[in-house]
Amino acid sequence: MKFPGRRKIKHYFPVAQANNGLPKSEVQPTKDTYIVGLDETIVDVIAKVDDAFLARHSIRKGLSNLVDPQTASAIYQELVTEERISDHFAGGTIGNTLHNYSVLADDKSVLLGVMSNQISLKSPEYHYICDTSSKVDMNHLQGVAGDIGRGITLITEDGERTFAIAPNAMDDVEPESVNEDVIANAAAFVTCAYPLRHAGKPIKATLMKCLQLAKKHHVPVIITLGTQHLVEEYRDEIQQIIEEYASVVAMNEQEAEALTGEAKVLKAAEKTLEWCDMVLLTAGPIGLYLCGYTDDQFKRGTTHPIKSQDIADFNQWEFSRPQRKHDCENPIKVYSHIDPYMGGPERIRNTNGAGDGALSALLHDIAANSFHQQQVPHSSKHSENHLAYSSFAQICKYANRVSYEILSQHSPRLSKGLPEKEDSLEQAYWAR
């Protein structure tokens, strides 16, 4: 596993003994360091159509249309026959996050969800597997007779985007498909709030089982909120789940306001910390915030300029390492902020997945802490229990850089890891 530290030179974790065994693609719970996530497996299909196509399939232009499996299949087959499809992208908030984590860490993760039993060449399921890192272990997916989810983006000549969403069997993952050992030995469990919409589907019960197992085995739980409208509709339930299970909450500024009622991002983060141990809050052109707790006796002052917004001098302890609140004798709140990396890309090609990219960087640092503790348990880094390996400020830099990479490409999934050295960048940025 690569170390997510300063990127001017290579870093690797120390390993006491050489590993002479053959590598295995499937996760070995008692031997490997990995994260596990539950997701609605879905493929995003991009196609160019005309208004007549939309009318023929009773699709309302400019809106998000839920369609039944038969209609979705008819639409997809016509798009294939007429060669209208320009791209297939493996999708899903958690699928994107796990893929990006495995690319960054060059290490394993486990995806829980469903996959079609029969996969034909060039089908959406085929593209999902092709577009996912080989380090993402799919052996724990539940096989289903039908299709996984399809999100078809239909672009008309005027540039208007219309969506035809077919959930298909993506919410049919059963609680019985979850292996307790896989959850129990994970460095973290990550999921999103989307399954809460489906009280009548097995995925919600599966989500609750995963959360309960993670809590039972003291595995950090990371929850990303999805969309503003979802948070508004299920606010009380989401808040209750965060309070009972979550260590980390990842959200953007709109979701933060919907959850807390606070329009100011720092105030929203401060309120969310009443329910969990850490908050990753992405705020578009404002940059991103990482907020959490550290024990007062281990706080470390920043050498960066002191910032004040709705909280005075809020970043003064950002060189501290994150801890769970219950691991602190005298917990204090810590806030760190970073502006968009290099001012943001000259041309933003894709805003979908930038938050997932930032979260994958944070997950990498959490897993790095777990890995290092296993390999060097007597290191001074582990004299106290910490949630992550690096400081708040350092994780901000890493998450910010990954977000930049996603924004500057078309896909929400990284095709390669970050360079170890970037000659075009100001070295002073990394030396701070």
NORTAHU-V633777 format. One record per backbone hydrogen bond with DSSP energy under -0.5 kcal/mol. CO is the residue of the C=O (numbers start at 1). NH is the residue of the N-H. If there is no record, write none. Layout:
# NORTAHU-V633777
((CO:NH) (CO:NH))
This chain:
# NORTAHU-V633777
((1:13) (3:5) (11:3) (18:20) (27:29) (28:31) (28:32) (32:34) (34:187) (34:188) (35:110) (36:190) (37:112) (39:41) (41:149) (42:91) (43:45) (43:151) (44:89) (45:153) (46:86) (46:87) (47:155) (50:53) (50:54) (51:55) (52:56) (53:57) (54:59) (55:58) (58:60) (60:63) (63:65) (63:163) (64:66) (65:165) (68:72) (69:73) (70:74) (71:75) (72:76) (73:77) (74:78) (75:79) (76:80) (77:81) (78:82) (79:84) (79:85) (80:83) (84:48) (87:46) (89:44) (92:96) (93:97) (94:98) (95:99) (96:100) (97:101) (98:102) (99:103) (100:104) (101:105) (102:106) (102:107) (105:2) (108:35) (109:137) (110:37) (110:112) (112:39) (113:142) (115:144) (117:119) (118:120) (120:123) (123:127) (124:128) (125:129) (126:130) (127:131) (129:132) (133:136) (135:109) (135:137) (136:138) (137:111) (138:141) (141:143) (142:115) (144:117) (147:169) (149:43) (150:152) (150:166) (151:45) (151:153) (152:154) (152:164) (153:47) (153:155) (154:156) (154:162) (155:49) (156:159) (160:156) (162:154) (163:65) (163:165) (164:152) (164:166) (165:67) (165:167) (166:150) (167:170) (169:172) (171:203) (174:177) (175:178) (178:180) (179:182) (179:183) (180:184) (181:185) (183:186) (188:36) (189:222) (190:38) (191:224) (193:196) (194:197) (195:198) (197:199) (198:201) (198:204) (201:204) (201:205) (202:206) (203:207) (204:208) (205:209) (206:210) (207:211) (208:212) (209:213) (210:214) (211:215) (212:216) (213:217) (214:219) (215:218) (220:189) (221:247) (221:248) (222:191) (223:250) (224:193) (225:227) (227:231) (228:232) (229:233) (230:234) (232:235) (234:238) (235:239) (236:240) (237:241) (238:242) (239:243) (240:244) (241:245) (241:246) (242:246) (247:277) (247:278) (248:223) (249:280) (250:225) (251:282) (252:256) (253:257) (254:258) (255:259) (256:260) (257:261) (261:263) (264:268) (265:269) (266:270) (267:271) (268:272) (269:273) (271:274) (272:275) (272:276) (277:293) (278:249) (279:281) (279:291) (280:251) (280:282) (281:289) (282:253) (283:286) (284:287) (287:283) (288:338) (289:281) (290:336) (291:279) (292:334) (293:323) (294:332) (295:298) (296:299) (300:319) (307:314) (307:315) (311:309) (311:314) (313:316) (314:335) (315:318) (316:302) (317:320) (318:393) (320:392) (322:387) (322:388) (323:293) (324:327) (325:328) (330:296) (332:294) (334:292) (336:290) (338:288) (340:343) (341:344) (347:349) (351:353) (351:354) (353:357) (354:358) (355:359) (356:360) (357:361) (358:362) (359:363) (360:364) (361:365) (362:366) (363:367) (364:368) (365:369) (365:389) (366:370) (367:371) (368:372) (369:373) (370:374) (371:375) (372:376) (376:379) (379:382) (380:383) (390:322) (391:395) (392:396) (393:397) (394:398) (395:399) (396:400) (397:401) (398:402) (399:403) (400:404) (401:405) (402:406) (403:407) (404:408) (406:409) (407:349) (407:350) (421:423) (422:425) (426:429) (426:430) (427:431) (428:432) (429:432))
